[in-house]
Amino acid sequence: MAKRRHLLSHQRARCISHGLLLCVALSLPLTAPAQLLPAFSAPQTTTGTAASAVALQEQPAEDSHNNNDKNRPPAVQPIPNPQLPPQGVQPRPDGVMPGVRRGSIQDVNAVGDRKIGGRGLGNWYGERAEIEMGQQYAAEIDKSTHFIKDPVVDEYINRIGQNLVKNSDAKVPFTIKVIDSNQINAFALPGGFFYVNSGLILAADNEAELAAVMAHEIAHVAAHHAAREMTRMHYAQIGSVPLIFMGGWAGYGIYEAANLAIPITFLQFSREFEAQADYLGVQYLYRTGYDPTAMISFFEKIEALEKQKPGIIARAFDTHPQTPDRIEATEQEIAHILPPRREYLEDTSEFEQVKARLARIENRRKLHAPPKSQRPSLRRASTNNPGSEEPPTLHRQQIDGTSN
């Protein structure tokens, strides 16, 4: 009996020891040294400095001679970008400049993945409402405006515009047309209805300058500036029924080249929104590969032209020529948030060809226009009674100098 009890006790001890060994064996993978784990870890959240971006690239690889790591996948090496300076000198293509928070309005690499002025307290209008508003007024413009009907010009301007849109925060498709007007201007309606004057194309010295103005206007649409201006207007009218819900508008501006009544909130924006359009437009310009300083050079040129020939810029858009303060702000933006590149696109031979085609169209129009001397002129007739309340009469001036 005692022998049997001793045998059972021995078997129980062996079972316990085997169980302990099994537990230790099962626990080994969970407590293995860190160096035996694959060399992959969750991405680290950085403050967005160039140093941190480079540090992530320059982490030392594991010892490739370690027998335990023979089957480990090779470490992923960053692909060098020929458009950027060498590693360690500037941020990586997907890096950010020092002091720039990832995903913010300052992060040029976050363009297209961030919310800029979307629907909320500052914007009562959803995307569908903006598109419908834009369609309504685009239809009026299309019926009453003379467009450039040249497939080469249209295709070229559309290609530039669509490339900029693709590298912007805009969430709507764009329709781009060229207006036959010598006014140096462009404008975009809510919903992506974009119009470029032929005068703007002729005034630009290179493709980058043209793209700069187009990027500025695309930014107005991407940031919902027209809808936000209308929302501000309705906040001011709080307590009364907003006019938009009654089918009317609070104010209209006249686009002089087309003689169209367009809501002033579609065309003129606050200084805050104009500055933001500059800020975003420079990023879109950079993302598309253009020299971002082209925006500064073009607006400096516009300021000089306006001083030489007052009125050359459409009065409805007189906020567009940049003040020295806004030019300085754009220079600061380029210096602080845009990682430098070795090369930028500035001009193409195609741009010069398109300008030449537009110049020929302009010359043909002037050639077929009647000479000024053959156009009847109107003069105000003087009255013998200055105190008379009768309206003055207008006489048609004949070519031979007589009047009737």
Residue pairs with C-beta under 8 A, 6 or more apart in sequence:
35 62
35 66
36 68
38 72
38 73
39 61
39 62
39 72
39 75
44 56
46 52
46 53
46 56
46 102
47 101
48 95
48 96
48 97
48 98
48 99
48 100
48 101
48 102
48 107
49 96
49 98
49 99
50 90
50 91
50 95
50 97
50 98
51 98
53 91
53 92
53 95
53 96
54 87
54 88
54 91
54 92
54 95
57 78
57 87
57 92
58 87
58 88
61 75
62 69
62 72
62 75
63 69
78 87
78 92
80 87
81 92
81 93
82 342
83 93
83 341
83 342
83 343
84 90
84 92
84 93
84 339
84 340
84 341
84 342
85 340
85 342
90 339
90 340
91 97
91 339
93 109
93 339
94 109
95 109
95 339
96 102
96 106
96 107
96 108
96 109
96 337
96 339
97 336
97 337
97 338
97 339
99 336
100 106
100 107
100 336
100 337
101 107
102 109
102 110
103 110
103 113
103 114
104 110
104 114
105 114
105 116
105 279
105 280
106 337
107 114
107 337
108 283
108 286
108 287
108 337
108 338
108 339
111 167
111 168
111 169
111 283
111 284
111 287
112 167
112 168
112 169
114 169
116 169
116 222
116 223
116 224
116 280
117 123
117 222
117 223
117 224
117 225
117 228
118 224
119 125
119 126
119 127
119 224
122 228
122 231
122 232
123 224
123 227
123 228
123 231
124 227
124 230
124 231
124 234
125 133
125 190
125 224
125 227
125 230
125 231
127 171
127 172
127 191
129 227
130 172
130 190
130 191
130 224
130 226
130 227
131 172
131 190
131 191
131 192
132 191
133 189
133 190
133 191
133 226
134 189
134 190
134 191
134 192
134 193
135 191
135 193
137 189
137 193
137 260
137 262
137 263
137 266
138 175
138 189
138 191
138 193
140 260
141 193
141 195
141 255
141 258
141 260
141 262
142 177
144 258
144 259
144 260
145 179
145 195
145 257
145 258
145 260
146 179
146 180
146 181
147 177
147 178
147 179
147 180
148 154
148 178
148 179
148 180
148 198
148 358
148 361
150 357
150 358
150 361
152 353
152 354
152 357
153 178
153 198
153 201
153 354
153 357
153 358
154 177
154 178
156 350
156 351
156 354
157 176
157 178
157 196
157 201
157 354
158 176
160 207
160 210
160 211
160 214
161 174
161 176
161 194
161 196
161 214
161 218
162 174
162 176
163 288
164 211
164 214
164 215
164 218
164 284
164 285
164 288
165 173
165 174
165 192
165 218
166 288
167 284
167 287
167 288
168 215
168 218
168 219
168 222
168 280
168 284
168 287
169 219
169 222
169 223
169 280
170 192
170 218
170 221
170 222
171 222
172 191
172 192
172 221
173 192
174 188
174 192
174 193
174 194
174 218
174 221
175 192
175 193
175 194
176 194
176 195
176 196
177 194
177 195
177 196
178 195
178 196
178 197
178 198
178 201
179 195
179 196
179 197
179 198
179 257
179 258
180 198
180 361
180 365
181 197
181 198
181 199
181 257
181 258
182 197
182 198
182 199
182 202
182 362
183 197
183 199
183 200
183 256
183 257
183 312
183 313
183 314
184 197
184 199
184 200
184 203
184 302
184 305
184 312
184 313
184 314
185 197
185 199
185 200
185 257
185 313
185 314
185 317
185 320
186 194
186 195
186 196
186 197
186 200
186 213
186 214
186 217
187 194
187 195
187 217
187 255
187 266
187 267
187 317
188 194
188 195
188 217
188 218
188 220
188 221
189 221
189 226
189 262
189 266
190 221
190 224
190 226
190 227
190 266
191 221
192 221
194 214
194 217
194 218
194 221
196 214
197 257
198 358
198 361
198 362
200 210
200 213
201 210
201 354
201 355
201 358
202 355
202 358
202 359
202 362
203 301
203 302
203 305
204 210
204 213
204 298
204 351
205 297
205 298
205 301
206 294
206 346
206 347
206 351
207 290
207 345
207 346
207 347
207 348
207 350
207 351
208 285
208 290
208 291
208 294
208 344
208 345
208 346
208 347
209 294
209 295
209 297
209 298
209 301
210 351
211 285
211 288
211 290
211 294
212 281
212 282
212 285
212 290
212 292
212 294
212 295
212 298
213 295
213 298
215 280
215 281
215 282
215 284
215 285
215 288
215 295
216 277
216 278
216 281
216 295
216 320
217 277
217 281
218 281
218 284
219 276
219 277
219 278
219 279
219 280
219 281
219 284
220 226
220 269
220 273
220 277
222 280
222 284
223 273
223 276
223 277
223 280
225 269
225 273
225 276
225 277
226 263
226 265
226 266
226 269
228 273
229 265
229 269
229 270
229 273
230 244
230 263
230 265
233 250
233 265
234 242
234 243
234 244
237 243
237 250
243 249
243 250
249 263
249 265
250 263
250 265
251 263
251 264
251 265
252 261
252 262
252 263
252 264
253 261
253 262
253 263
253 264
253 266
253 267
253 268
253 316
254 260
254 261
254 262
254 316
255 262
255 267
255 314
255 316
256 314
256 315
256 316
257 314
267 316
267 317
268 316
268 317
268 319
269 277
269 319
271 319
274 319
274 320
274 326
275 326
275 329
278 295
278 322
278 326
278 329
278 330
278 333
279 329
279 330
279 333
281 295
282 292
282 295
282 330
282 333
282 334
282 338
283 337
283 338
285 291
285 292
285 294
285 295
286 292
286 338
288 345
289 344
289 345
290 344
290 345
290 346
291 344
291 345
291 346
292 334
292 338
292 344
293 331
293 334
294 346
295 330
296 322
296 327
296 330
296 331
299 320
299 321
299 322
299 326
299 327
300 322
300 327
302 313
302 320
302 321
302 322
303 321
303 322
305 312
305 313
306 312
306 313
306 321
313 320
313 321
322 330
373 399
374 399
376 396
376 397
376 398
377 396
377 397
378 394
378 395
378 396
378 397
379 394
379 395
379 397
379 403
380 392
380 394
381 392
381 393
381 394
381 395
382 392
383 390
383 392
395 403
395 404
396 403
396 404
397 403
398 404
